[in-house]
Amino acid sequence: MDSLPRLASSSDKKDVLNFCQNTFSWGDYIHEVWDNWINEGHLIVIKNDQIPVSMAHAGFYPDEKMIWIEGIRVSNNFRKKGLAQKMIHYFEGKAKSQEFKISRMLIASENNPSLKLAKKLGYKIISKWNYFSLESKQISQQNTMLSDSCLIDCEELDMEKYNFIESWRWIPLTNERLKKLNSENKIFCQKIGSEITTLGIITESESFENTVILEILFGTELETMIKFVQNIAYKKNYSKIRILTELESLPKIENLENKFPFYLMEKKL
């Protein structure tokens, strides 16, 4: 077996997907993101007899001094051999060489082996997130208008409390990131007077097929915002909406499905 992880190549795809089919109770998503991750770089594998038996990917965020580790997979016949730990250490080493300060990952609540390993390696749960799925849908304009929608100033938010979710990566919401989202009209909010009452971030996923992500931060008019996003997704020919929030429940909306929760894990490097 290879002693060190190495960058994956397009030719590894078939072998990797063979052990990335039933990772979770609902299947897996690696087939959706593989090509994008190859193009992005930082996709690694460990091989046995020239055949990949594990994989992982990382996103590097120099401005935030953060690495995001994702997609850790190990073939059934090669588990409990330290391969996942070896890949995590590989990425942490790359991050430390660039003087990054934190490493983050997201682990499903049902994935007890991964949670146990992450805690063993020094990762701590910093928040719990709930995941809801919804289909795009055309809704009459009068039911989707966000009255009093507005841009927000950095000073209006306690920035340390919030994250920006980019293709299922939880990135600290810095002042510069918020300004960029404002300029791209991806911040949706409502105010009463000077008080923000509803706030969300809407993005089009770069990794997942036909997917719009709605991150709900807080709000009193959640149904209005969710329906607004349904309409946006429909007009842009996206079929899937993924809603991510720390809120435990959302308004009852047709076809809104509550999935299992995730834990956001973090380690100081």
Buried (B, 14 or more C-beta within 10 A) or exposed (E): EBEEBBEBEEEBBEBBBEBBEEBEEEEBBBBBBBEBBBEBEBBBBBBBEEEBBBBBBBBBBEEBBBBBBBBBBBBEEBEEBEBBEBBBEBBBEBBEEEEBEBBBBBBBBEBEEBBEBBBEBEBEEEEEBBBBBBBBBEBEEEEBEBEEBBEBEBEBBEBEEBBBBBBBBBBBBBEEBBBEBBEEEBBBBBBEEEEBBBBBBBBBBEBBEBBBBBBBBBBEBBBBBBBBBBBBBBEEEBEBBBBBBBBEEBEEBEEBEEBEBBBBBBBEB
